[in-house]
Amino acid sequence: MVSRIEPDRYADTGFAVKDTPPEINRRLFDAMMRKTPAERLMMSLDMMATARELVMQGVKREAGEATSIELQRRAFQRLHGVPCPW
């Protein structure tokens, strides 16, 4: 799910954070762009792993004694909003 950026808001930064002043938004963008592509990739992978762990903890709490496969199915549905196809 990707949010659309309003064409006239922060068009030069790629960000559309409505509660952040443009100067701060510019600083955040500039700081990100100083990172190497590999560093930005690692940041995104770390965030994805954190999100996955948070989802799995919630699923485990709700599911109780579910099997590993059932936990994966529930996590898939929570992350993607549709039933797991397998």
Sine and cosine of phi, psi and omega as CSV:
sin_phi,cos_phi,sin_psi,cos_psi,sin_omega,cos_omega
0.00,0.00,0.90,-0.44,-0.02,-1.00
-0.89,-0.46,0.76,-0.65,0.03,-1.00
-0.98,0.21,0.54,-0.84,0.05,-1.00
-0.99,0.12,0.64,-0.77,0.03,-1.00
-1.00,-0.03,0.81,-0.59,0.06,-1.00
-0.88,0.47,0.74,-0.68,-0.13,-0.99
-0.86,0.51,-0.45,0.89,-0.04,-1.00
-0.99,-0.16,0.03,1.00,-0.02,-1.00
-0.96,-0.29,0.89,-0.45,0.12,-0.99
0.81,0.59,0.60,0.80,-0.07,-1.00
-0.86,0.52,-0.48,0.88,-0.04,-1.00
-1.00,0.07,-0.06,1.00,-0.02,-1.00
-0.92,-0.38,-0.40,0.91,-0.06,-1.00
1.00,0.07,-0.03,1.00,0.01,-1.00
-0.97,-0.25,0.49,-0.87,0.08,-1.00
-0.70,-0.71,0.80,0.60,0.01,-1.00
-1.00,0.05,0.92,-0.40,-0.15,-0.99
-0.98,0.19,-0.34,0.94,-0.05,-1.00
-0.98,-0.20,0.22,0.98,0.00,-1.00
-0.90,-0.43,0.78,-0.63,0.03,-1.00
-0.87,0.50,0.53,-0.85,-0.05,-1.00
-0.82,0.57,-0.60,0.80,-0.01,-1.00
-0.90,0.43,-0.69,0.73,0.02,-1.00
-0.92,0.39,-0.66,0.75,0.04,-1.00
-0.85,0.52,-0.66,0.75,0.02,-1.00
-0.89,0.45,-0.69,0.73,0.02,-1.00
-0.88,0.47,-0.69,0.72,0.03,-1.00
-0.87,0.49,-0.71,0.70,0.00,-1.00
-0.88,0.47,-0.73,0.68,0.00,-1.00
-0.87,0.49,-0.65,0.76,0.02,-1.00
-0.89,0.45,-0.66,0.75,0.04,-1.00
-0.90,0.44,-0.66,0.75,-0.06,-1.00
-0.95,0.30,-0.30,0.95,0.09,-1.00
-0.97,0.25,-0.32,0.95,0.02,-1.00
-0.97,0.24,0.44,-0.90,0.06,-1.00
-0.96,0.27,0.34,-0.94,0.09,-1.00
-0.83,0.56,-0.60,0.80,0.02,-1.00
-0.90,0.43,-0.65,0.76,0.03,-1.00
-0.90,0.43,-0.67,0.74,0.02,-1.00
-0.91,0.42,-0.62,0.78,0.05,-1.00
-0.89,0.45,-0.71,0.70,0.01,-1.00
-0.88,0.47,-0.62,0.79,0.06,-1.00
-0.88,0.48,-0.70,0.72,-0.03,-1.00
-0.92,0.39,-0.62,0.78,0.03,-1.00
-0.92,0.40,-0.63,0.78,0.06,-1.00
-0.89,0.45,-0.67,0.74,0.02,-1.00
-0.90,0.43,-0.64,0.77,0.02,-1.00
-0.90,0.43,-0.67,0.74,0.02,-1.00
-0.90,0.44,-0.64,0.77,0.04,-1.00
-0.90,0.44,-0.71,0.71,0.02,-1.00
-0.88,0.47,-0.68,0.74,0.01,-1.00
-0.88,0.48,-0.69,0.72,-0.01,-1.00
-0.90,0.43,-0.66,0.75,0.05,-1.00
-0.88,0.48,-0.69,0.72,0.02,-1.00
-0.89,0.45,-0.72,0.69,-0.04,-1.00
-0.89,0.46,-0.62,0.79,0.03,-1.00
-0.90,0.44,-0.66,0.75,0.05,-1.00
-0.91,0.41,-0.66,0.75,0.01,-1.00
-0.90,0.43,-0.69,0.72,0.01,-1.00
-0.89,0.47,-0.63,0.77,0.00,-1.00
-0.90,0.44,-0.66,0.75,-0.01,-1.00
-0.97,0.24,-0.58,0.81,-0.16,-0.99
-0.99,0.11,-0.36,0.93,0.00,-1.00
0.93,0.38,-0.91,-0.41,-0.10,-1.00
-1.00,-0.08,0.55,0.83,-0.01,-1.00
-0.94,0.34,0.43,-0.90,0.04,-1.00
-0.95,0.31,0.23,-0.97,0.02,-1.00
-0.87,0.50,-0.67,0.75,0.00,-1.00
-0.90,0.43,-0.67,0.74,0.01,-1.00
-0.91,0.42,-0.62,0.78,0.06,-1.00
-0.88,0.47,-0.68,0.74,0.02,-1.00
-0.89,0.45,-0.65,0.76,0.02,-1.00
-0.90,0.44,-0.70,0.72,0.01,-1.00
-0.91,0.42,-0.63,0.78,0.03,-1.00
-0.90,0.43,-0.67,0.74,0.04,-1.00
-0.84,0.54,-0.74,0.67,-0.03,-1.00
-0.90,0.44,-0.64,0.77,0.01,-1.00
-0.91,0.40,-0.66,0.75,-0.03,-1.00
-0.96,0.29,-0.60,0.80,-0.13,-0.99
-0.96,-0.28,-0.23,0.97,0.05,-1.00
0.98,0.21,0.15,0.99,0.04,-1.00
-0.70,-0.71,0.42,-0.91,0.03,-1.00
-0.88,0.48,0.54,-0.84,0.02,-1.00
-0.91,0.41,0.74,-0.67,-0.06,-1.00
-0.97,0.25,-0.11,0.99,0.01,-1.00
-0.85,-0.53,0.00,0.00,0.00,0.00
